[in-house]
Amino acid sequence: MPDFSFELAAKQKGYTYICGVDEAGRGPLAGPVCAAAVILPDDIEIAGLNDSKKLTEKKREELYSVITEKAIAYSVAFADVCEIEKYNILGATFIAMNRAIEGLSTPADYALIDGNRVPKDIKIDCETIIKGDSKSASIAAASILAKVTRDRLMLEYDKELPQYAFSKHKGYGTKLHYEMIEKYGMSIYHRPSFLKSFYNKKT
């Protein structure tokens, strides 16, 4: 289970406000990529806190409420489809992460970032942690906020464009989603670069 060992190690180096940073939505065919940054109190205990991918939707929603209530600061940000197409998904992910960090009401002076790539143009000291959402409590919290926020946005898209069934697949490349794209074409929320191979097969 994730704990505060990385956060405590950063504090021993002299940092004060350590944020965990994670993203949701790098893989889907539609929708933005979402990133969250979270600063948690040292003494907090959040029962069930874990990598968002290992939790049920109901548990993520429960933890979302606890995290947003008890965090010292949190911020969630997006990079939209246009930015994904312009900067590629990695570049867009870095943009979303930087926006989340810079959006914290209490500025962080150190970031723990899930993965193995340091975001380009990050303005504070940081370290990357592979599978950080299962190791760092702050990153796990960020993963939950990013996932819940993005899923909620996809539910709004579903109300706007119900024919694509976004509420069922959240934009990921399921059989149903491909069938809907084949039937209705791409929407304004789809990522053209992610569908090139799909359309190339058709031609």
N, C-alpha and C positions, 0 to 999 in steps of 0.2 A: 504494500500500500504506500502511496506517496506520503512523504513526511517533510519536515522543515530542515533537513540536514544541509541542503544547498543554500537555503536562505541564511542559516546560522553561520555557515562558512563565509558567506559574503559579508555578514555583519562583523565577523572577526577580522576581516580585511579593512574595516572602517566605513563600510557603506551603511546607510540608515534606512532608506526606503527601497526595498527590493521587490520588483514586480515580476510575476510570472506572465509569460506571453505565449499564446497558442492561437491556431487558426482553425477554421472549419470551412469546408467547401472548395478545396483545391481540385478535387476529382470530378465533380458533377458536370453535366453537359449544359446546365442552365443556372442562372443566378450569379450573384456576386460571390467573391471570397470574403470571409468575415474573420476578423481578428479581435482578440480581447487581451487586455492587460489588467492584472489584479494585484493589489498590495493587501496582504492579510496581516492581522495582528499576530504577534509572536505567540501569544498564549491561547490562541483559538483552537478549539476542537470541533471539527465538522464531521459528524458520523456519516460514513458511507462515501466520503469524498474519494473520487477515483477518476481515472481516464474516462472521459465522456462516452467513448465507444464501448466501454464495458458496463454501461448503465442503461436501464430502461428509460424510455421517454418520460414516464411518470416520475422516476427518481431524479432525472436531470432537472425537471421542472421544480421539484421540491428543493433541490440543492441550489438552484438558481436563486430562489427567494432567500435562502439562508446566506448565500455568498454576498448578494447585493445589499443585504441588511447589515452584515457584520464586517465587511471589508473596510479597510481604511480608505481605499479608493479603488474604483474600477472604471474601465472605459471600453467601449466596443465600437469598432469602426469597420467600414467596408471599402473594398475596391470593386468598382462595377464592371460590367461586361466590356464596356469600351476600353477600360484600363487593362483588363485581361488581354484583350486583343492587341492593344498597343504595346504593352510591356511584357507580355507572356505571363503565364500563371505564377511563376516564381517572382518576377518583378512586381506583379500586382499584390502578391502576398506580402512582400516587404513593405509596400506602400500602406497596406491595411495595418500591418504590425506597427509601423512608425506612427500612424495616425492614432492608434489605440494608446500607445505609450505617451504621446504628446497630449492626449485628451484627458489624462489622469488629473483629478482635482488636487491631489497631493503629488507633486512631481516625484518621479522615481529617480534615484541616482545609480541604480543597477538593475539589469534585466536578466532574467533566466528565460531562455528561449528554447522552445521545443524544436528538436531537429538538429541538423549539423551545419546549418548555414546562417551566418550572421547577416541580418538585414542590411542591405546597402543604405547608406546615409543615416544610420542610427546615430543619435546624438548623445547617448549615454554609454557607459561601460556595460559590458554584457558577457555572458557565456552561453554557449549552446549545450543542450543536453539531449542526447538521442533517447527517444522514448521518455522524454521528460514528463509527459502527462501521467505516467505511472510511477514517477520517482519524486517529483516536487509537488508539494501541496499547492503552491501558488500557480504552477503551470496547470495542474489538474483543475483548479478553480477557473482559470482562464479558458480551458478547453470546454468546460460546461457552459460558460457564458456565451462563447462564440457559437457553439452548436445550437443552443436553445434560441439565441437571437436569429441565427440564420434560418432555422426551421420555421420560426414564427413568420419571417418574411416570406418564405416559400408558401406558407398557408395564405398569405395575403395575395400572392400571385395566383394561387389556385382560385380564389374568389373572382379575380379579374379575368382569368383565362381557364375556366374549368375543364375545357376539352383536353388539356395536357395532363391532368391528374397530378399536379405538383404536390398535392397533399399526401399522396401515396408514396412517391419516390423521392421527393425533395430535390428533384433535378438530377439525380444520379442516373446512370445509364442502364436502367432495368429494361427488360423485354417490353413491358408496357410502355415505357417512355419512348423507346425507339418506334414502337408501333404508332404512337400518337404523333411523333415527328413525321413519320412517313405519311400519315393521313392528312395532317394539317400544315406541314412545313414548319420552318423555324419561326419562333416568336421573337419579340424584341429582347427577351430575357435569355435567349440561347446564345451559346458561345460558338460562333462559326468555325473557329480554328479547331474546336473539339469535335466537330462533326464532319471535317474534311474526309476522313477515311470512310465514314458512313456513306457519304454521297459519292465518293469515288467508286465504291463497290457497286453502287446503283447504276453507274454509267460504264 
